[in-house]
Amino acid sequence: MVRVVLIVLLGFVVISCFPSPYYRLADGRKVIKSKYKNIKYFDANIFNEIDVNFLYKKVDYYMADKNYKKLRDIGKDVERSIQFYKNGRVRFFSFGYTDPNPEITGRRGIIYKKNGKIKIDAQFGNQSGDVYKGTYSVKIEGDYIFLLDDNFLVPRSEYICFVYKKSDEKISEDWKKYPSDW
């Protein structure tokens, strides 16, 4: 019995010596500590099609084929929006929680162009509370941005597609004063 207790205690000590791969924002959300390596592929010309002065709000959510074509609806989703930063960083909001300070709330990510295709690397989460990096394929049509969740090694017949539309309200200058260096 003493041996089992010592092994368990030793296990906790060893685990506590390794730094956590994430930290928490003021609202309690987990954020990945490691930097996004694909930021080296950031191309400012992406913002010829995306206006960094506006939030983009989710207007649709469905199952799509690899060409973003809607196959079927999948029900309701939470309110979501995206903020783009001039340096290629991206911040996702959900459940109506927004704040100008990235240390308060928002999922992190980056936008870049690799092999001629626009991608967004972002943090994803699962129901057990784990956070990890994943990738969206991006298509831009006027004021609309389509994000295809294609985080699979093997191509599938259906993908989750989020559709965002440029909002009517400009982002306040107050929002632009905070650093975005993830």
N, C-alpha and C positions, 0 to 999 in steps of 0.2 A: 504494500500500500504506500509506504514512504517512497519507494522507487517510482511509482506511478505519479505521485504528487511532484516529485523532483523533476521528472521528465516533462510534465505539463508546464511547470514553472520555467524550466529551461527553454521550452518551446516559445513561451510568451516573451522571454527575454530576447531570444534570437530574432523573433518576428519584429519586436519593437525597435531593434537596431537598424532595420531597413527603413529608409524614408518612404513615406506614402507617395504614390504616384500622382496624387491630386491634393488640392487644398479646397477650402470652402469659402464661398463668397459671403457677404454680409447676410444674404437671404437664405443661406444654408445650402445652396447648390454646390455640387462638386465641380471643380475645374481641373483639367489635366495640367500638370506642371511642365511637362516637356514641350519644347518648341515644335512648330510645324515645319518639317524639313522641306516641303514643296514650295515654301514661300520664295525660294530662289527662282521659281518659274513665274513669279508674278509679272504680269504685263499690264502697265497702266492703260494701255489701249482698250482694255476690257471696259473701262469706265467711259468710253465713247458711247456705250450702249446702256450703262447703268448710271443713274444719277445718285451720287453719294450724299446729296443734300436732302434726300427723302428716305423715309422708311418704306419698305415694301411689305405689304400685308397679304396674308394667305387668303385666297379667294376660292380655292378648290383643292381637292384631295381625292385621288382615285387610283385604281390599278391601271397601268399602261403597258404597252409593249415597249421594246427598246428604242422606238422612235417617238416616244412620248404620246402616242395615240391612246386616247381613253378607251379602255376595254369594259370597265364597269365601275360603278360607284362602290365605295366601301364604308359608307356611313359618316357619322359626324366626327370631327376632330376639334381639338382645342384651338383657341385663337392664337395665331402665330404671326410674327413679323421679323424682318431682317434689317439690320443696319450695316451699311458698307462703309469702310474707312479708306481714305486715299492711299494708304500704305499696303493695301491688299488684305487687311484683316476684316473679319465678318463677325457680327454678333447676332445671335438668334434669341428672340424673346418668345415666351409662351404664357398662357393663362392670363394674359393682360398685364403681366408684371413688366414694367419698363422703368428704367432709371438712366439718367445721363452717364452715371459713373459705372464703368465696367467692373469695378470691384464690388458693386452691390448686387447685380444680377446679369444674367445672359450667358447662353452657351457660346463658346469661342469657336473660331474657325478662320480659314484663309481662302481666298479665291486666286486662281492661277490658270495659266494656259500651258498645257503640255501636249506635245504632238498634235498641235492645232486644235485641241479640244479644251473647252473651259470646264474646270472642275472646282468644287469646293470641298476641302477637307474640313471636317467638323468633329466635335465630340458627340458621341452617341451614348446612350445609357440603356440599361436593361432593368427589369423589375426587381432584381436582387441588389440594385444600387451600384453596380459596376459602371465605370465610365471608360470609354475607349475611343480611338479615332476611326472615322469612317469617311467615305467619299460619296459625293453626289456628282452626277453628270449634269451639266447646265446647258439650257437652251434659252436664248433671249429673243423675244418677239415684241418689239415696240416697248410698251410699259409693263410687259409681262415677263416673268422669269419662271422657268420650269426647272424643278430639281428632281432628278430621277435617282432614287436610292438603289444604286447598283453595286452594293458591297459584297458581291458574291464572285468566287473564282470561276464557277460554272455558270454560263448564261442560262437565264430562266425564260419562261414564257410571259411572266408578269412581274412588274416592278411597282413599288409605291411611287407616285408622282405628286409633288406639291406644286401648286401654282400660286405665285405671288404677283401682286399688282402694285405699281408705284402709288403711294398714298397721295392725297391732295395737300397735306400739310408739310411744310418744310421743317427739317430738323433745326431746332434752336441752336444758336451759336454756343450756348451753354453746354450742349452735348459734345461739341467738338474740342473742348479744352482738355478732355481726359485722354491720357495716353492709351494706345492700343498696341501693345508690344508682345503679344502672345505668339 
